[in-house]
Amino acid sequence: MLLNNDDYLRVDAGYNRKGLEIRLNEGTYKVEYPAIVWGSLDDDAKKLIVDHVAFMSTSYLPLVLKKKGIIYNTRQPMLESFAFKSTIYDLPSSALLDGYPTVDYLQRYYNTDFIFEGGETVVYGKGYKPRNKAIISFTSGKESLLTLAVCMELGIEPILVNVVEPSNLYEEKHRRKLLKKMEAEFGVEYYMLRHEPGAFHDGRKMGYKPSSLGWGNQLLYYLFIFLPFMLRNKARYVFYGNEYSCDKEAPHPEGFRTNYCYDQSSGWTLQLDSVARILTRGSARVGSLVGPLNEIAVTKVLHEGFPDLAKYQMSCFCEDPPAEEHRWCCACSKCARTNAFIRGLGYDPGRVGFWKDMFTEEHKGLFSALKGPQSHSKSAMDIPKTSDLPADVGFDRSGLGREEQELAFYLAAQREPENRFLQEYMKTSIYNGVSGEGGAGNERFRRDYEFYMTPQPYRAIPSELSDRVYSLYNHILREN
């Protein structure tokens, strides 16, 4: 448990022949790599990774523990300023979800002391002749599966890296089974890294009130976790599964621009690209191949174009007891959202492992489209706070995905005219009154369908791949 009797936290970090470790008070938290991957790094690369991982995994803790700062035995991170910007832009949504004024969080983070006792900053960058390989931040969610599919279509060799977060209790068990099956079927190379410092996010485990703080640096943080794989494989690309909706902003009662997944936005993905180019002297690039697509279109392209990969889909947080036996708990908003997209498009949820009918009164509150707790019908200050709900992503709670879910529900209702739950929904649907086959008489439906099912302009996709990726998406979405 974190101790609260000092003004400053103490964080010590270092590395050994297996990987790195972070010591926080009485605990030691490790990230261990395959020997051939970690052993291929020089000492400066290892120090650089230790400095950044130690800092980004803990820099938010003074806010949740009401401390003055942190004393590190490491060096000041070379790219600390990138971490500062990502954290600052994440604070408005975190404060809203946690029930604090944003100015309070901003002031406290601005005034936090970070003291580095490890000597001179390690300035690092190592170039190489890139190979046509990509490190994919892999979760087996629809975005990472489609990223894998597109890489194979484009002739880019994929290397899947899954970071196992300890707070998702049953995630590793299910994901490992899926990855083993995918390896056997497609011959893909994969790695699973147990990320013990991820426990710092678990307030209940660490002894503090649950908070949304700390996630704003996640993809930057993962880039340093991925760096050994990038250097070892001389990878040309790192791909994240950042879809189009990651750029959406929501109203904020204090007037701050608010993105509930800022570090997945196209603007920040371009910043991650800059970081990768600095660290590899221009050898590696960061982007998102699914960036042009909304979530429902990602589902359509994956299931229609690549059904053999689609069957491995998994997007549940795997925290609730049913997830011990099933890869979908059928009790969280991510399960609800994914189920709605699959069913609205006419695919079988059972094929990806759903074991409950989620179009029921029991699950109604999990759908923002049904005016559950995440709905836009409530004011920004009425968004459920972190302490009021099980662990979940802010995007679901904000209600930002409500309109897209409405589209999925309407499509499902047309496919299942005898379904009482869906027909009850239709009484209050934003598409209520649609007439004619396919909603030909309703301009709103046509507008929404066109937007959500058409690739959109996206700036964080590697330019040399853009035309081929858009061509692939347009072909699948228009022909089916």
N, C-alpha and C positions, 0 to 999 in steps of 0.2 A: 504494500500500500504506500502511496506517496505521503511523505511526512510534511506537515504544515507548520512546523515550529521555527522555521528560519525565514528570513526575508528573501533569500535567494535559493534557487534550486542549484544542484551540482550535477553536471553531466560530464562523464568521462567516456571517451570512445577510443577505439584502436582497431587493429586488424591482426590476424594471424594467418596461418597457411590455409585455413578453410574459408575465411571471409572476414566480416567485420562484426563488432559487438559494441553495444552502448550500455553503459552502466548508469542507472538512475536510482539514487538512494541505495536501497538494499537489493535491487534487481539487476540482472544482466540479460540483455535482449540481443539476439543474434540474427544475422542474415548470412547464411552459408551457401556457397556456390559449388558447382561441380569443380573438382580439382583442376581439370584441364582449362577451365574458363578463368578462375581466379588466379591460378598459378601463371597464366600467360601475361599478367599485368606487371608493369614496373612499379617501383615503390611510390613514385610521385602520383601515379594514377590511383593507387590504393589510398594514399593520404587524401587526395582530392575527394574521392568518394566518401571516405569517413567524415571529412569536414562537413560536407553538404548534407549527408544523411543524418548525422548527429544534430545539426542545426534545424533542418526542416521537420524532423520528426518530433521536435520538442519546443520549438520557438513560440507556440501558442499557449503552452502550459502556464506561464505566469498569469495569463488572463483568467483561465478557469480556476486557478488556485489562488488568485489575488496575491501574487508575489511581485517583487520589484524587478526581478530579472533572473538570468541564468549565468552561472560561471562554467565555462567549458575548458577542458584541458586541450582542446583542439585549436587549430589555427582559424583565423577569420576566413569564411568561405569565399572563394574567388568570385562567385556569382551571387553573393548575398543580396545584391540590389534587385535581381530578378525575383527572388523569393519575397522580398519586401513588397514589390508591386502586386504580385499575385495575391498575397495575403490581404493587402489593403482593399483590393477590389472585391474580395470575398466577404469582407466584414459586414456590409449592410445586410446581406441575406442571413448571415450567421446571427447577427444581433436580433433581427426580426424573429427568427426561429427560436432563439433562446429567451426572448422576452426582455431584451435590454435596449436602451437607446443606442443607436449607431454611434453617436458622438462619444458615448462612454467607452465603447470598444475601441474606437479610433484613438482617443486620447490615451487610453491605457496601453495600447500597443505602441503608439508613438513614443511614450515615456518609458517603455521597457528597456532595461539595461541588458545588453549581451556582451559579456566579458570573455575574451579569448586569450588563454594563457599558453597556447602551444607554439608561439613564435611566428615567424614570417609566413604570410599567405603563400600557398602553393599555387603558382600560375602554370597552368597545364594546357596543352593542346598537342595532339598527335595525329598527323595525317597518314593516309594509306591509299593505295589504289583500290577503290571500291569494287566489290563484286555485286552481281545482280541478286542481292539477298535483302530481305526485310525482316527486322525484328517486329513482331506483332504483339502489342499488349493484349493478351488473350484471356478472355473470361468465359468463352463459349456462349456469350450473348449474341443476339442477332447481328450486331454491328461487327463484332470481331470475327464471327463466322463468315459474314459477307466480305470482310476485308481479306480473309484467307482465300475465299473463292475467287475474288478479283485478282489477287496476286497469282494464283495458279493460271487464270485465264491470260494474264499478261506475261507469263513466263518468268515471274520473279520467285525465287526460292524462299519460302516462308520459314521462319524460325519462331515458334510460339513460346512466349514466356508468360506464365501465369504467376502472379504474386498472391500468395495465400494469406489473407488477412485473418488473424486469430479470432476476431469478434464474430465472424461468420462461422458458427460452430460446426456445421455439417458440410460446408462448401467443398472442402478438399476431397472428402470421400467421393462425392458424386462427380466432381470435375475430373479426378484422376481416372475414374472408370471411363468417362467420355473420351478423354485424351488418349487412353490406351486403345480404345476402339477406333478412333480416328487415325492413330498411327498405323494400326493394322490395315485399315481400309485405304488410306491415302498416302501412307509412307511419310507423313509429316514429322519433322523434328520438334520436340517440345521439351520444356523445362518447367518445373514447379518449384518456386522459392518460398519457403516458409518465412514470413515476414514478422518476426517477433515484436519489433518496435511498433507494429500496428496496434498492439495492446494499449498504447498510450491514448488512443481514441476512445477506448472503452471506459467511460467514467465509472460505471458500476464496479468494474474489475479493479480499477486503479484508485478508487476511493474518492471520487469527486462527482459533483452533480453533472449528469449527462449534458453535453454541449455539442453544437454544430461546428465549433471552431476546429481548425486544423486541417480541413480538407482542401483549402484553397491552393495549396502547393502540391497536391497529390501527383499530377502528371509531370511536373518539373522534378519532383522527388523520384518518381519512377524512372525518369530519364537517366538519373545517376545510377539507379539500381540496374538499368539495362546496359549501362556503358561497358561493362566487361564483355557482354555478349556482342555488342557492336564492334569493339576492337578485336576480339577473338575471331569473329567471322568476317571482318572487313565489310560490314553491311552498308549498303547504299542508302537504305531507308529505315526509319522507325515509324510505324503506323499506329495511331490511336483510333478508336472507334467513335469519333466525335461527329454526331449527326447534325443535321441542319438546325434542329430545335435548340441546340446548345447556345445559339446566339440570341435566344429570346430574353427580353427583359420584362420585369414586372413593376407595377406601381409600388411606391414605398411611402409610408406616411410622413417620413422626414425629408422626402424629396431627393434621396440618393438614387443614382442609377443602380439597378439591382438585377444581377444575373445569378441565379441559383446554382449555376455550374460554370462560373466564369473561366476556370482553368481548362474547360473543354470548348470554349468559344473559338471561332476562327481567328480572332485577333490574337488570343494567347497561343494558339497553335503555331502561328507565325513567329511568336517570341520563342517558343520551344525550338523551332527550326533554327533560329539564330544561336541558341545555346548549343545545339548539336554541331553547328558549323564552327563555332568557337572551339569546342572540345575536340573536334576531329579535323580542324583546319580545312573545312569545306568538303570533307570526304563523305559525310552523312547528312541526310536531310530528314526532317520530321514533317508529317502531314497526316491527313485523313482521307481515305478513299471513299468513305461513305458520307462525307460532308455535304454533298449536294442533295441528300435525300432526307425527307422527313421520316419519322419512325415507321409509320404505316407503309410507306414506300419501301423502306428497308426490308420490312417483313414480306412484302409482295415480291421484291426482286430475289430475296433469299429462297423463299418457298417455291416460287414459280421457276426460277432459273437454276437453282442448285438444291433440289430436294434431298439429295443424298447427304448434303452437309446440314440442311435445315433440321433434320431429325435429331441433331445433337444439341439443339438450342437449350440454353439454361440461363435464366436471368434472375432467379430468386436470391434473396439475401441469406437464405438457409440459416435462420436463427430460431425459428419456432419449432417446437417438438415434432410436428409432422414431417419436417425436412430431414429428420434422421433417416426415414425410410423412403422419402420421395424427393426428387430434385426440385420440385415445386411445392412450397408449403401450402399454397392456395389460401393464404391468410394475410397477405401483404399487398400493398398497392402495385408493386412491380408485377406480381403474378396477375393481378386484375387487369392491368394495362396490356400486358403481353397477350393474355387470353382474349381480350376484346379485339385486338388487332388480328390475331390468327382466325378467330371465329367470324369476324366481319368480312374477311377476305375469302371465306369459304373453305379453309383448311381444317384439318382435324386436330384439335388440341391434344388428343390422346397420343398422337404420333410423336409429340415431343415430351410426353410424360405427364401431362396434366391428368389428375385422377379424380377431380371434382368438377361438377358443373358450377361455374362461377356466376352464371346469370341467374342468381337466386337472391331472395331477400337477405339471406345470411351474409352475403358478400356485398350488398348494395353500398354500404358506406365506404368501400375501398375504391370506388370509381368516382373520379372527379366529374365525369359526365352525368352522374346521377345525384349531384349536389351533396356529395359526401363531405368529409371534413376538409378536403383540399379545394373546395369549390370557389370560383370567382364571385359567387353570390354573396360571399362574406367580405368584409373590409380587410385590408392588409393586416390590421392589428388583430384580426380574429383567426389568422392562420395558426393552427395548433403548434404549441411550443415543443421543443425537444423533450422536455420533461413529461409532456402529456401523451406522447405516442411512442410505440416501439421504434427502434432505429430504422431510418428510411432516408431517402434522398429528398432534398429541399424542393426539387423540381416537382415531384408528385404533390407535395403539400401546398405548393404555391397556387395550384390550379392552372398553371400555364398550358398543360396538355389537354385541357378540358375540351376544346373545340375539336381536336383530332380524335379524341375518344368519342365525341358525339357522332362524327362521321362513321367510325367503326360500328357504333351501336345501330345507327340507321341502316348501314349495309347489312348487318346481321339480322335486323328485323325484317328486311326484304327477303332474306334467304329463309327465314324461319317464321312464316306468317302465323303459325299456330302456337308459337311460344308466348305464353301469357306474360311472363316477365318482360320480354321485349316489347310486347304490345302495350303494356302499361307504361313503359318508358316513352313510347311514341306519343302519348297524350301530352307530354311536356317537352318533346324534342324541339330543338331549334329548326328542324326540318319538317315540323308538323304542317300538314296541308300540302305536302308534295304530291303532285298528280302526274300521271303519265308514266310510261315505262322508263325506269331508270331515273325518275325525277326530272323529266324533261321540262316540266312547267315551273321549276323552282330555281331561280337565278342563284340563290345562296348556295344550294347544293352543288350546282355546276361550278360555281366559283371555288368553293372549298375543295371539291374533288380534284379539280384541275391543279390547284396549288399543292395539295398534299400528295398527289400521285404523279407529279412531274419533277424531274431534277431541277434544282434551283442553282443560281450562280453561287459559286463558293471559291474563296480565294486561297484556302490553305491546302490545296491539292497540288502535288508536284506538277509543274507546267508541262513536262515532257510526257506525262501520263494522262493529262486531262482529257484530250480529245477521245482517246480510246475508252476511258472510263465512262464518259457521257454517252458515247455511242452504244456501249453495252447496256447501260441503264435505260436509255430511250428505247432500245430494241425490245427489252423484256417488258417494260411498262406499257408500250403502245401495242405490242403484238398480242398481249394476253389480257 
